[in-house]
Amino acid sequence: MAKIVVDVMLKPEILDPQGVAVSAALPRLGFNFAKSVRQGKRFEIEVDGEPTPAQLAEVEKAAETLLANPVIETFTVRVEK
């Protein structure tokens, strides 16, 4: 069984209010390591065996159609070992 991961993030030019809220909260909680924060989504899709190029293409199409809004978000598809 393999896992295909789709990471979805807002495009850099799109305001990320949740990321801004987390970025503001970190120093209040004593964490001072972050310059900025962007929040995204992660989808894990399990498939039998090693993913084929056809399966990866299908996941890519699903990401374009359902998992991400290509107008405001970018996504990456990768196989996680």
C-alpha positions as CSV (number, residue, x, y, z in Angstrom):
1,M,0.0,0.0,0.0
2,A,1.3,3.4,-0.9
3,K,0.3,6.9,0.1
4,I,-0.1,9.8,-2.4
5,V,0.0,13.2,-0.7
6,V,-1.6,16.4,-2.1
7,D,-0.5,19.6,-0.4
8,V,-2.6,22.6,-1.1
9,M,-1.6,26.2,-0.3
10,L,-3.0,29.6,-1.0
11,K,-1.1,31.4,-3.7
12,P,1.4,33.9,-2.2
13,E,-0.6,36.9,-3.3
14,I,-3.8,35.7,-1.5
15,L,-4.3,36.9,2.0
16,D,-4.2,34.1,4.6
17,P,-6.1,35.2,7.7
18,Q,-5.6,31.9,9.5
19,G,-1.9,32.1,8.9
20,V,-1.8,35.7,10.1
21,A,-3.7,34.7,13.3
22,V,-1.3,31.8,14.0
23,S,1.7,34.1,13.3
24,A,0.3,36.6,15.8
25,A,-0.5,34.0,18.5
26,L,3.0,32.3,18.4
27,P,4.9,35.1,20.2
28,R,2.1,35.5,22.7
29,L,2.7,31.9,23.6
30,G,6.4,32.3,23.9
31,F,7.4,31.0,20.4
32,N,9.6,33.5,18.6
33,F,11.0,31.4,15.7
34,A,8.5,32.3,12.9
35,K,8.9,35.3,10.6
36,S,5.5,34.5,9.0
37,V,3.0,31.6,8.8
38,R,0.9,30.3,5.9
39,Q,-1.7,27.6,6.5
40,G,-2.6,24.9,3.9
41,K,-4.4,21.6,3.5
42,R,-3.0,18.1,3.2
43,F,-4.8,15.2,1.6
44,E,-3.5,11.6,2.0
45,I,-4.7,9.1,-0.5
46,E,-3.9,5.4,0.0
47,V,-3.6,3.1,-3.1
48,D,-2.8,-0.6,-3.5
49,G,0.7,-1.2,-4.6
50,E,3.0,1.4,-6.1
51,P,1.2,4.3,-7.7
52,T,1.2,4.2,-11.5
53,P,1.6,7.3,-13.7
54,A,-2.0,6.9,-14.6
55,Q,-3.1,7.0,-10.9
56,L,-0.9,10.1,-10.3
57,A,-2.4,11.8,-13.3
58,E,-5.9,11.0,-11.9
59,V,-5.0,12.4,-8.5
60,E,-3.7,15.5,-10.2
61,K,-7.0,15.9,-12.0
62,A,-8.9,15.4,-8.8
63,A,-6.7,18.1,-7.1
64,E,-7.5,20.5,-10.0
65,T,-11.2,19.7,-9.8
66,L,-12.0,19.1,-6.2
67,L,-9.2,19.3,-3.7
68,A,-7.9,22.8,-4.7
69,N,-9.3,26.0,-6.1
70,P,-6.7,26.7,-8.9
71,V,-7.8,30.4,-8.9
72,I,-6.4,31.0,-5.4
73,E,-4.5,27.9,-4.5
74,T,-1.5,25.9,-5.7
75,F,-1.0,22.2,-5.1
76,T,1.7,19.5,-5.3
77,V,1.2,15.8,-5.7
78,R,3.8,13.4,-4.4
79,V,4.2,9.8,-3.3
80,E,5.2,9.4,0.3
81,K,7.3,6.4,1.2
